[in-house]
Amino acid sequence: MKNKHNAKTILIVIPLAAIALIVGVPLIINESYKMNSGYTTCWGASDVLSYYGTILGATATIIAVIMTIRFSKKQQREERIIGAKPWLSSITELLNSHSEIEELQRLNSLYVFINGDAWGVSKSFPHSLREENYAINQIDCVIKYILSNVGGNSATNICITINGQSIIPPFALAKDKSQCFAFVLPLESGSIETKYHIVFEYGDTVSKTVYTQEETVIVKKGEHGVTLAQGMNDLLTAPKTP
C-alpha cells in the first residue's frame, strides 16, 4: 500500500513541477527584466530563455533515455521469465488395434490403468491388454497420450491426477522433451459416458511458481462398443498460476 501511495504522489508531483518549470521560469525572467533593477547582466532576456530552453531540452532527453533503459530492462526481465516458463501440450489418440497398443512399448510408454480402487502404472506391456485377454474398445478405451514440454524451460515436480486421484510419482520433463502414456479408461457400468478430468501441477527451475493445466477426456458408449470424445473446452488449457 505504501509503494502505491508513493507512486501516486510521484505521478502528481512530477507533472506539477514540470508545469512550474515550463511556465513559471519564463515568467520570472520576463518580470525580472521588466523591473530593470538590481543585478545587471551582460545578456538579454532572449539569451536567458534560450539557455533555459537548452537546459530543459537536455533534461528532457536524459529523462527519456533513463525511462527507455528502465522499460527495456523491465521488458527483458519479463521475457526471461516467460522464456523460463514451462508449458505442457498434449496429443490424444484413440488406439484401435492390439498392434498399436504393443507399439507403445517402443516409445517407452507408461501404461496407466485402474487397479482395484486406485490407478496402477506399468512400464511393461500389461498382461491384461494382450490380445488373447482383451477386447479392444468394448468396455474401455486405450488412449495414446503424448505429453510434451513446449515451453522455455524444464517442468519440475509434475504431478498428474485423474478425477482427483494421483496416478504416478512426481517427475520432470525437460524443454522439448515428451513422455508417452497409454491410458486405459473404462466406461462406468450403466453409464452412457464417463468423464476423466486430468490435472497437471508443476513448477519451474527459476521460481517457486506452481502452474496448473487441465484436460477432460470423455469415454462414450457407441453402437459397437465405446469411443473417445473431446470438445474444444475439454482440450488442455494454458498454464494457470494461483
VEXDREN-2710 file (C-alpha; in Angstrom, 1 decimal):
% VEXDREN-2710
k/r/px/py/pz
1/MET/0.0/0.0/0.0
2/LYS/2.8/2.4/0.9
3/ASN/4.5/1.8/-2.5
4/LYS/1.2/2.5/-4.3
5/HIS/0.8/5.7/-2.3
6/ASN/4.3/6.8/-3.2
7/ALA/3.8/6.1/-6.9
8/LYS/0.6/8.2/-6.9
9/THR/2.4/11.0/-5.2
10/ILE/5.2/10.9/-7.7
11/LEU/2.7/10.9/-10.6
12/ILE/1.1/14.1/-9.2
13/VAL/4.3/15.9/-8.2
14/ILE/6.3/15.4/-11.4
15/PRO/3.7/17.0/-13.8
16/LEU/3.1/19.9/-11.4
17/ALA/6.9/20.5/-11.2
18/ALA/7.2/20.3/-15.0
19/ILE/4.4/22.8/-15.4
20/ALA/6.0/25.2/-12.9
21/LEU/9.4/25.0/-14.7
22/ILE/8.0/25.4/-18.2
23/VAL/5.6/28.2/-17.4
24/GLY/7.0/29.8/-14.2
25/VAL/10.6/30.3/-15.1
26/PRO/10.0/32.3/-18.3
27/LEU/7.5/34.5/-16.5
28/ILE/10.0/35.1/-13.7
29/ILE/12.7/36.0/-16.2
30/ASN/10.3/38.3/-18.1
31/GLU/9.2/40.1/-15.0
32/SER/12.8/40.5/-13.7
33/TYR/13.8/42.3/-16.9
34/LYS/10.7/44.4/-16.9
35/MET/11.7/45.7/-13.4
36/ASN/15.1/46.7/-14.8
37/SER/16.7/47.0/-11.4
38/GLY/19.0/45.2/-9.2
39/TYR/21.7/42.8/-10.7
40/THR/22.9/43.9/-14.2
41/THR/23.5/41.2/-16.7
42/CYS/25.6/41.1/-19.9
43/TRP/22.8/39.2/-21.7
44/GLY/19.2/39.8/-22.6
45/ALA/16.0/38.0/-21.7
46/SER/16.1/36.2/-25.0
47/ASP/19.6/34.8/-24.2
48/VAL/18.4/33.6/-20.8
49/LEU/15.3/32.0/-22.3
50/SER/17.4/30.3/-24.9
51/TYR/19.8/29.0/-22.3
52/TYR/16.9/27.8/-20.2
53/GLY/15.4/26.1/-23.2
54/THR/18.6/24.3/-23.9
55/ILE/18.9/23.0/-20.3
56/LEU/15.2/22.0/-20.3
57/GLY/15.7/20.1/-23.6
58/ALA/18.8/18.3/-22.4
59/THR/17.0/17.4/-19.1
60/ALA/14.0/16.0/-21.1
61/THR/16.4/14.0/-23.3
62/ILE/18.1/12.5/-20.2
63/ILE/14.8/11.6/-18.6
64/ALA/13.6/10.0/-21.9
65/VAL/16.8/7.9/-22.1
66/ILE/16.5/6.8/-18.5
67/MET/12.9/5.8/-19.0
68/THR/13.8/3.9/-22.1
69/ILE/16.5/2.0/-20.4
70/ARG/14.2/1.1/-17.5
71/PHE/11.5/0.0/-19.8
72/SER/14.0/-2.1/-21.8
73/LYS/15.3/-3.8/-18.6
74/LYS/11.7/-4.5/-17.4
75/GLN/10.9/-6.0/-20.8
76/GLN/14.0/-8.1/-20.8
77/ARG/13.2/-9.3/-17.3
78/GLU/9.6/-10.3/-18.4
79/GLU/10.9/-12.0/-21.5
80/ARG/13.4/-14.0/-19.3
81/ILE/10.5/-15.1/-17.0
82/ILE/8.4/-16.1/-20.0
83/GLY/11.3/-17.8/-21.6
84/ALA/11.9/-19.8/-18.4
85/LYS/8.2/-20.8/-18.1
86/PRO/7.4/-24.4/-18.9
87/TRP/4.3/-25.1/-21.0
88/LEU/2.8/-28.6/-21.5
89/SER/0.9/-29.7/-24.6
90/SER/-0.8/-33.0/-25.3
91/ILE/-1.7/-35.2/-28.3
92/THR/-4.6/-37.6/-27.7
93/GLU/-5.2/-40.6/-30.0
94/LEU/-7.7/-43.5/-29.6
95/LEU/-6.0/-46.8/-30.4
96/ASN/-8.0/-49.3/-32.5
97/SER/-5.8/-52.4/-32.7
98/HIS/-3.6/-54.6/-30.5
99/SER/-0.6/-53.9/-32.6
100/GLU/-0.9/-50.2/-31.9
101/ILE/-1.1/-50.9/-28.2
102/GLU/2.0/-53.1/-28.3
103/GLU/3.8/-50.5/-30.4
104/LEU/3.7/-48.1/-27.5
105/GLN/6.4/-50.2/-25.8
106/ARG/8.9/-48.8/-28.4
107/LEU/8.1/-45.3/-27.2
108/ASN/8.9/-46.2/-23.6
109/SER/5.3/-45.5/-22.7
110/LEU/3.8/-45.7/-19.2
111/TYR/0.6/-47.8/-19.1
112/VAL/-1.9/-46.3/-16.8
113/PHE/-5.0/-48.4/-15.8
114/ILE/-7.4/-48.9/-12.9
115/ASN/-6.2/-51.4/-10.5
116/GLY/-9.0/-52.0/-7.9
117/ASP/-9.9/-48.7/-6.3
118/ALA/-6.7/-46.9/-7.4
119/TRP/-4.7/-46.3/-10.6
120/GLY/-1.9/-48.6/-11.5
121/VAL/1.2/-47.8/-13.7
122/SER/3.4/-50.2/-15.6
123/LYS/6.4/-49.6/-17.8
124/SER/5.9/-53.0/-19.4
125/PHE/3.0/-54.2/-21.6
126/PRO/0.3/-55.3/-19.2
127/HIS/-0.7/-58.9/-19.4
128/SER/-4.4/-57.9/-19.2
129/LEU/-4.1/-56.0/-22.5
130/ARG/-2.7/-58.8/-24.6
131/GLU/-4.9/-59.8/-27.5
132/GLU/-6.0/-63.2/-26.0
133/ASN/-7.2/-61.4/-22.9
134/TYR/-8.5/-58.1/-24.1
135/ALA/-11.4/-57.0/-26.4
136/ILE/-10.3/-53.6/-27.6
137/ASN/-12.8/-50.6/-27.3
138/GLN/-15.6/-52.7/-25.9
139/ILE/-15.8/-51.7/-22.3
140/ASP/-12.9/-49.2/-22.2
141/CYS/-10.7/-47.1/-24.4
142/VAL/-7.0/-47.3/-24.8
143/ILE/-5.6/-43.8/-25.5
144/LYS/-2.2/-42.9/-26.6
145/TYR/-1.4/-39.7/-24.8
146/ILE/1.8/-37.8/-25.6
147/LEU/2.7/-35.1/-23.0
148/SER/5.3/-32.6/-24.3
149/ASN/7.0/-29.6/-22.7
150/VAL/6.9/-26.9/-25.4
151/GLY/7.9/-24.1/-23.0
152/GLY/11.1/-22.3/-22.4
153/ASN/12.5/-24.4/-19.5
154/SER/12.1/-27.6/-17.7
155/ALA/8.8/-28.5/-15.9
156/THR/9.7/-29.8/-12.5
157/ASN/7.8/-31.9/-9.9
158/ILE/5.0/-32.8/-12.4
159/CYS/2.0/-34.3/-10.5
160/ILE/-0.8/-35.9/-12.5
161/THR/-4.2/-36.6/-11.1
162/ILE/-7.2/-38.2/-12.8
163/ASN/-10.6/-37.4/-11.2
164/GLY/-8.7/-36.2/-8.1
165/GLN/-6.5/-39.4/-7.7
166/SER/-2.8/-39.3/-8.2
167/ILE/-1.6/-41.8/-10.8
168/ILE/2.2/-41.6/-10.7
169/PRO/5.0/-40.2/-8.6
170/PRO/6.2/-36.7/-9.5
171/PHE/8.6/-36.4/-12.4
172/ALA/10.3/-33.8/-14.5
173/LEU/10.1/-33.0/-18.2
174/ALA/12.9/-31.1/-19.8
175/LYS/12.4/-28.5/-22.6
176/ASP/11.3/-30.0/-25.9
177/LYS/11.0/-33.5/-24.3
178/SER/8.0/-35.8/-24.3
179/GLN/6.5/-38.6/-22.3
180/CYS/4.1/-41.1/-23.8
181/PHE/1.3/-42.7/-21.8
182/ALA/-1.3/-45.4/-22.6
183/PHE/-4.4/-44.5/-20.6
184/VAL/-6.9/-47.4/-20.3
185/LEU/-10.1/-45.6/-19.4
186/PRO/-13.2/-47.7/-18.8
187/LEU/-16.9/-46.7/-19.3
188/GLU/-18.6/-46.9/-15.9
189/SER/-21.1/-49.6/-15.7
190/GLY/-24.6/-48.5/-16.7
191/SER/-23.3/-45.1/-17.9
192/ILE/-23.7/-43.6/-21.4
193/GLU/-20.5/-41.6/-20.9
194/THR/-17.7/-41.3/-18.3
195/LYS/-15.6/-38.1/-17.9
196/TYR/-12.0/-38.3/-16.8
197/HIS/-10.6/-34.9/-15.6
198/ILE/-6.8/-34.8/-15.9
199/VAL/-4.9/-32.2/-13.9
200/PHE/-1.2/-31.4/-14.2
201/GLU/0.5/-29.4/-11.5
202/TYR/4.2/-28.5/-11.8
203/GLY/6.9/-25.9/-11.1
204/ASP/9.9/-24.4/-12.9
205/THR/13.6/-24.1/-12.3
206/VAL/13.8/-20.4/-11.6
207/SER/10.9/-19.6/-9.2
208/LYS/8.5/-21.1/-6.7
209/THR/5.6/-20.7/-9.1
210/VAL/3.1/-23.6/-9.4
211/TYR/1.4/-24.0/-12.7
212/THR/-1.8/-25.8/-13.4
213/GLN/-3.2/-27.2/-16.6
214/GLU/-6.3/-29.3/-17.1
215/GLU/-7.9/-31.6/-19.7
216/THR/-11.0/-33.6/-19.9
217/VAL/-11.3/-36.9/-21.8
218/ILE/-14.7/-38.5/-22.3
219/VAL/-15.4/-42.2/-22.9
220/LYS/-18.8/-42.6/-24.6
221/LYS/-20.9/-45.6/-25.3
222/GLY/-21.2/-46.2/-29.1
223/GLU/-23.0/-48.5/-31.4
224/HIS/-20.3/-51.2/-31.4
225/GLY/-18.6/-50.5/-28.0
226/VAL/-17.0/-47.4/-26.6
227/THR/-15.2/-44.4/-28.2
228/LEU/-13.4/-41.2/-27.2
229/ALA/-14.9/-37.8/-27.3
230/GLN/-13.5/-34.3/-26.6
231/GLY/-14.9/-30.8/-27.2
232/MET/-13.0/-27.6/-27.6
233/ASN/-13.5/-26.8/-24.0
234/ASP/-12.1/-30.2/-22.9
235/LEU/-8.7/-29.7/-24.5
236/LEU/-5.6/-29.0/-22.4
237/THR/-5.8/-25.5/-21.0
238/ALA/-2.9/-22.9/-20.9
239/PRO/-0.8/-22.8/-17.7
240/LYS/-2.5/-21.0/-14.9
241/THR/-0.9/-19.7/-11.6
242/PRO/-2.6/-19.2/-8.3
END
